[in-house]
Amino acid sequence: MKDFKVYDSEHHTIYHGDAIKTLGVLPRESVDLIFADPPYNIGKKYANFVDKWPSDEDYIEWCKKWLDACIALLKPHGSLYVMASTQSMPFLDIYLRSRLTILSRIIWRYDSSGVQAQNYFGSMYEPILHCVKDAKNYVFNADVIMVEAKTGAQRKLIDYRKKVPAVYNSRKVPGNVWYFPRVRYRMAEYEEHPTQKPEVLLERIVAASSNEDDLVLDPFAGTFTTCAVAKKMKRRSIGIELQEDYVKIGLRRLGILSHYNGEKLCPPEKSYVRKNGKPQIPSNQLTLLERNE
Ligand SMILES: C[S@@+](CC[C@H](N)C(=O)[O-])C[C@H]1O[C@@H](n2cnc3c(N)ncnc32)[C@H](O)[C@@H]1O
């Protein structure tokens, strides 16, 4: 008996099952880009699964298993992005250094809401490692991820250190500190999941490290953000997820099924009515500042 269920459309496949078991049956060296955002071992509840291992050692051993499986699936010129908690990342970093080249240690910095830590410096970022198999030959589409270069260019300064003085570049490849707001209830992309990643974060990764028709894999798909972005950007995708509730989100987001066991798959119903009775402004009409509140 198979350990997982498969749902697919022409270019997108969803596996409902355990990541390690599923990764083990996929063809070796077949994937161009992997984005892995596993449970962080911090006690979050993902539907029927609680993200807590008996010890840090157990968690790291588990991570090494799926990392090995991911590395086996990656093409020789492929890229692997890994997210983890700030506490676990040093262990994964040391392990991955022995198997791949780590090109960048990225910080995803985000806005914070709700109660802040009072007795220590609260966490305002999540680390991401960008690794490649071959440091001399990998995909990096610098031209499509350029951002505005603020210093110099905005002030229209001239760089007199150059042989022929010239204005500063107005565009640059982003550095390794990325600011993107977290997914909020009022945003159109919001799904019911505790750690949904924003599409803009994945858009930068998919644009930089893959090309059209490439195969993108997410072994811990959650709300299937990676696969939805891959679809939007004309890539193929594979998403693996253990929890049925989230598989249903993926089936809907990727347009694979409209019904699941007779249930119509619908986006989350949202109420825009405030408790004081005033309607809220839809997110696309908010200023950037308000959206990041
Ligand atoms: C951090 S979340 C991923 C969120 C995702 N990046 C998104 O944007 O929605 C981790 C996901 O891994 C799933 N998960 C936990 N254990 C798993 C396993 N052994 N195999 C596959 N998925 C698993 C959880 O249900 C959860 O949805």
The ligand as an SDF file (V2000), in Angstrom:
LIG
                    3D

 27 29  0  0  0  0  0  0  0  0999 V2000
    6.0860   25.8870    8.2930 C   0  0  0  0  0  0  0  0  0  0  0  0
    4.7310   25.0790    7.5750 S   0  0  0  0  0  0  0  0  0  0  0  0
    4.9120   25.4440    5.8500 C   0  0  0  0  0  0  0  0  0  0  0  0
    4.1760   26.6960    5.4340 C   0  0  0  0  0  0  0  0  0  0  0  0
    4.2500   26.9670    3.9480 C   0  0  0  0  0  0  0  0  0  0  0  0
    5.5670   27.3720    3.5490 N   0  0  0  0  0  0  0  0  0  0  0  0
    3.2340   28.0290    3.5300 C   0  0  0  0  0  0  0  0  0  0  0  0
    3.6160   29.0410    2.9340 O   0  0  0  0  0  0  0  0  0  0  0  0
    2.0580   27.8500    3.8120 O   0  0  0  0  0  0  0  0  0  0  0  0
    5.1810   23.4090    7.6710 C   0  0  0  0  0  0  0  0  0  0  0  0
    4.1560   22.4490    7.1170 C   0  0  0  0  0  0  0  0  0  0  0  0
    4.7090   21.1250    7.1590 O   0  0  0  0  0  0  0  0  0  0  0  0
    3.6540   20.2010    7.3860 C   0  0  0  0  0  0  0  0  0  0  0  0
    4.2700   18.9550    7.8770 N   0  0  0  0  0  0  0  0  0  0  0  0
    4.6100   18.6180    9.1460 C   0  0  0  0  0  0  0  0  0  0  0  0
    5.2140   17.4310    9.1720 N   0  0  0  0  0  0  0  0  0  0  0  0
    5.2590   16.9980    7.8990 C   0  0  0  0  0  0  0  0  0  0  0  0
    5.7640   15.8210    7.2840 C   0  0  0  0  0  0  0  0  0  0  0  0
    6.3730   14.8640    7.9940 N   0  0  0  0  0  0  0  0  0  0  0  0
    5.6470   15.7010    5.9390 N   0  0  0  0  0  0  0  0  0  0  0  0
    5.0350   16.6650    5.2010 C   0  0  0  0  0  0  0  0  0  0  0  0
    4.5250   17.8010    5.7390 N   0  0  0  0  0  0  0  0  0  0  0  0
    4.6450   17.9590    7.0520 C   0  0  0  0  0  0  0  0  0  0  0  0
    2.7650   20.9220    8.3900 C   0  0  0  0  0  0  0  0  0  0  0  0
    1.4510   20.3900    8.3690 O   0  0  0  0  0  0  0  0  0  0  0  0
    2.8560   22.3820    7.9060 C   0  0  0  0  0  0  0  0  0  0  0  0
    1.7740   22.6980    7.0590 O   0  0  0  0  0  0  0  0  0  0  0  0
  1  2  1  0
  2  3  1  0
  2 10  1  0
  3  4  1  0
  4  5  1  0
  5  6  1  0
  5  7  1  0
  7  8  2  0
  7  9  1  0
 10 11  1  0
 11 12  1  0
 11 26  1  0
 12 13  1  0
 13 14  1  0
 13 24  1  0
 14 15  1  0
 14 23  1  0
 15 16  2  0
 16 17  1  0
 17 18  1  0
 17 23  2  0
 18 19  1  0
 18 20  2  0
 20 21  1  0
 21 22  2  0
 22 23  1  0
 24 25  1  0
 24 26  1  0
 26 27  1  0
M  CHG  2   2   1   9  -1
M  END
$$$$
